[in-house]
Amino acid sequence: WHMVGRPAMRPRTSLDATGVFYSTMTGNTETCGNHIVEALKGAGVDASDLTDIGDADSVDSFDSLIVGAPTWHTGADSERSGTAWDEWLYDTLPSLDLSGKKVAVFGCGDQEGYADNYCDAAGELFDQFKAAGATLVGMTSTDGYNHVESKAEVESGKFCGQMFDEDNQYDESEGRAKAWVEQLKGEGMF
Ligand SMILES: Cc1cc2nc3c(=O)[nH]c(=O)nc-3n(C[C@H](O)[C@H](O)[C@H](O)COP(=O)(O)O)c2cc1C
């Protein structure tokens, strides 16, 4: 039985929307992701619910993506999030065509306890999405942070996206999310 002569159905119609994906071990990245989703709603952006990357399909059906990870696995060279991203970045992402899609990265880490590796996994997401052909947006200043080294600091004084610290600066997270969404809007992401 074929639907001869009928146009193929589009599996979903989210092409104009922004997908928001995250992962977490202890809930902090989820807290920050929810601040971002609230800020997107407040700004009138057509965005998905916050979705665990471990449960995600058709990530590439979105026009733009906001992706966030915590950092665990201190000191390893890769697979730093300690979550579903680690497999997804190397097993799924290379098979997706993200050329022309805007991607913004956020991270959650502990700048005091892990000052030499603050939010390293966010830097890894940045590198891998870039390698997959995406256009990375949303870099922010490192002013106001107290880390020593970070793979998320992709240029001197610049993080690859928005970094959060629920261990030391949880009261900054909501404001950081709001300011970043405004910045992404200004950069033409939505
Ligand atoms: C064993 C362990 C290793 C960690 N390694 C790092 C690290 O290398 N860099 C960092 O910024 N934070 C590190 N952290 C802190 C977590 O990333 C931080 O608490 C984060 O908020 C956790 O996010 P989640 O609750 O979404 O998993 C580590 C925490 C633990 C307990």
The ligand as an SDF file (V2000), in Angstrom:
LIG
                    3D

 31 33  0  0  0  0  0  0  0  0999 V2000
   33.2050   14.5990   40.9170 C   0  0  0  0  0  0  0  0  0  0  0  0
   32.8610   15.9480   40.3660 C   0  0  0  0  0  0  0  0  0  0  0  0
   33.5840   16.4560   39.3050 C   0  0  0  0  0  0  0  0  0  0  0  0
   33.3120   17.7310   38.8000 C   0  0  0  0  0  0  0  0  0  0  0  0
   34.0900   18.2490   37.8010 N   0  0  0  0  0  0  0  0  0  0  0  0
   33.8950   19.5170   37.4000 C   0  0  0  0  0  0  0  0  0  0  0  0
   34.7630   20.1160   36.4430 C   0  0  0  0  0  0  0  0  0  0  0  0
   35.7330   19.5140   35.9630 O   0  0  0  0  0  0  0  0  0  0  0  0
   34.4910   21.3950   36.0600 N   0  0  0  0  0  0  0  0  0  0  0  0
   33.4390   22.1130   36.5570 C   0  0  0  0  0  0  0  0  0  0  0  0
   33.2420   23.2530   36.1560 O   0  0  0  0  0  0  0  0  0  0  0  0
   32.6050   21.5660   37.4830 N   0  0  0  0  0  0  0  0  0  0  0  0
   32.8160   20.2960   37.9130 C   0  0  0  0  0  0  0  0  0  0  0  0
   31.9750   19.7660   38.8430 N   0  0  0  0  0  0  0  0  0  0  0  0
   30.8470   20.5600   39.3410 C   0  0  0  0  0  0  0  0  0  0  0  0
   29.5540   20.2970   38.5770 C   0  0  0  0  0  0  0  0  0  0  0  0
   29.7400   20.4690   37.1950 O   0  0  0  0  0  0  0  0  0  0  0  0
   28.5120   21.2910   39.0520 C   0  0  0  0  0  0  0  0  0  0  0  0
   28.1450   20.9720   40.3700 O   0  0  0  0  0  0  0  0  0  0  0  0
   27.2830   21.3450   38.1660 C   0  0  0  0  0  0  0  0  0  0  0  0
   26.4210   22.3400   38.6520 O   0  0  0  0  0  0  0  0  0  0  0  0
   26.5800   20.0180   38.0820 C   0  0  0  0  0  0  0  0  0  0  0  0
   25.5310   20.1350   37.1590 O   0  0  0  0  0  0  0  0  0  0  0  0
   24.3610   19.0600   37.0810 P   0  0  0  0  0  0  0  0  0  0  0  0
   23.6330   19.1040   38.4060 O   0  0  0  0  0  0  0  0  0  0  0  0
   23.4960   19.5380   35.9700 O   0  0  0  0  0  0  0  0  0  0  0  0
   24.9710   17.7250   36.7830 O   0  0  0  0  0  0  0  0  0  0  0  0
   32.2500   18.5000   39.3570 C   0  0  0  0  0  0  0  0  0  0  0  0
   31.5100   17.9780   40.4300 C   0  0  0  0  0  0  0  0  0  0  0  0
   31.8200   16.7460   40.9500 C   0  0  0  0  0  0  0  0  0  0  0  0
   31.0410   16.2600   42.1520 C   0  0  0  0  0  0  0  0  0  0  0  0
  1  2  1  0
  2  3  1  0
  2 30  2  0
  3  4  2  0
  4  5  1  0
  4 28  1  0
  5  6  2  0
  6  7  1  0
  6 13  1  0
  7  8  2  0
  7  9  1  0
  9 10  1  0
 10 11  2  0
 10 12  1  0
 12 13  2  0
 13 14  1  0
 14 15  1  0
 14 28  1  0
 15 16  1  0
 16 17  1  0
 16 18  1  0
 18 19  1  0
 18 20  1  0
 20 21  1  0
 20 22  1  0
 22 23  1  0
 23 24  1  0
 24 25  2  0
 24 26  1  0
 24 27  1  0
 28 29  2  0
 29 30  1  0
 30 31  1  0
M  END
$$$$
